[in-house]
Amino acid sequence: MTVPSLIEQLGSPPQRDAVVADALRVLEAEVADKSGLGGIAIKTAFGILKSVRPGILSHLVDKLLDEFLKAVEPFYQRAIAAGKSPGALVEAEKSQVASALLSVTDARAARASGDTLKKTYEKLRPTAQKQVEAATPRIAGLLDRHAKRA
């Protein structure tokens, strides 16, 4: 049985809208969980991004969703072929998934025209791999909630 791609499943309303809303909840929860000096930096940067333009996070997640789905697609298809939960594979291969997702944001940041956004991203990028890996349980949950399992 062939399973539709993530973009086919989640790339159009109303599924897309639900995924974007869920992704924003995941992002907010991840930022809220940060502590220490690194957490302060992340929370500050997050606040800056939100203050640059109201609704920017929703816009950015929606704009990047197709690229994120393409980045996760190979993991998703491998999980389905192996009869595993897509989320379980995301957690098992968190380093590779984080690298795939960050390749999307790196490419986008390189093309960004806004100095504030670009500088904020550059400040956070050195710790991003670790941060995205830490977020994989929530990312896995998001994938399991929205994507078909078989």
N, C-alpha and C positions, 0 to 999 in steps of 0.2 A: 504494500500500500504506500502510495506517495503522499507525503504530507506537504501541504502548501508552505511556501517560504514564510518567514516571519513578516516580510513586507506585505505579502498577499494577505496574511491573517490580520496584521495589526496596523497596516499603513493607511487605512481609510477610516473615516468616521463610521460608526460611533466608537469602534475599537481604538482607534488612534487617540481620540480624546480621553478615553479611560486610561490608556497607557501613559500619556503625557501627565495626566493628573496624578497617577500612581507614582510615576518617576519623580515628580516634584515632592511628593510626600517622602519618598525614599531619600532624596537629596536633603530635605529639611531635617529629617531624623538623623542622618549621618552628620550633618553640621552640628546639630544640637548635642550629639554625643561626644564631640571633640572637647578635650581638656588640655591643660598645661599651656605652655608658650605656643606650641604648634597649633593648639586649638584656638587660642586667641587670634593668631594670624589668620587661620581659616575663617573664623567667625567674622573678623574684621573685613576680610576680602569679600566674603559672602554679602555682608552688609553694603559694601561699596557697590558690588554688582547690582544689588536690588535697588540702590538709591540712584544709580545712573539713569535708569528709566523704569518706571513702574511696569510690571509685567514682563520684564526682560527675561527672567528665568524661564517662564512658560514659553515665551517666543523662542529662546535658544534651544530648549529641550525639543520643542516641536520641529524646529529647523534642522536639528541634528538627528532626529529620530531615525530616519531612513538609513543614514550612515551608521548609526549605532546598531541597527537591526542587521545590516549587512556584515558588520564586524562580528556579531555574535552568531550569525547564521551557520558557519561551519561547526561550531560547538553544538548548536541546536540539532543540526542534522545528524551529527555523530551520536548524540544522546538518543535520538529517536531510533536510529539504526541499531543501537545497542540495547534498546528496550529500557533505557534509563530515563529518569526525570531530567529534563533539561537543566533545572536548577541544581541538581546533584552534580552534573558534569561541570557546570559553571563554578561551583564551590571546589570541586576536585582539581580543576585546572585554573585556579584563580589568578595565578601569575600571567598565564597566556591570555586569559580573558581581559585582565587589566591592561596588558600591553595592546591588545586589539582595540579596546575602547579608547585608550589614550592616543593611539595613532590617529583617531578621528579628531580629537580635540587639538592635538598638535598641528594637524594640517589646517584646521579652522583658525587656530591662533596665528599661524604664519600668514594667513590671508586677511586677518582682522585689520580694520582701518582705525579703530578707536584706540588711542594711546592708553587710556585708563584700563580698558579691558585687557589689552595686550600686556601691559606692565603687571597687572594683577595676576594674570595667568603665569607669566614668567617667574614671578616670585613664588608661586605655589607649585610649579611644575617639579622641582627637585624631589618633593615628597609625595608626588601624586601616585606613583606606582603603589607605594605602601598604603596610601589612603583608599585607592580603588580596590586593592586586594581586601582590605578590611571591610569594605562595603559589599563584598560578594554575597554574603548571606541574604542581604536585602535585595540585591540585584537578582539573585537566584529566585527568591520568593516572587518578585515582580514577573519574571519570566514564566514561572510555574502558574501564576494566577491568570496570565493572559494568553499564553501559547498552547496550542494543542499538544497533547502528549503522544499521540499515536494516530 
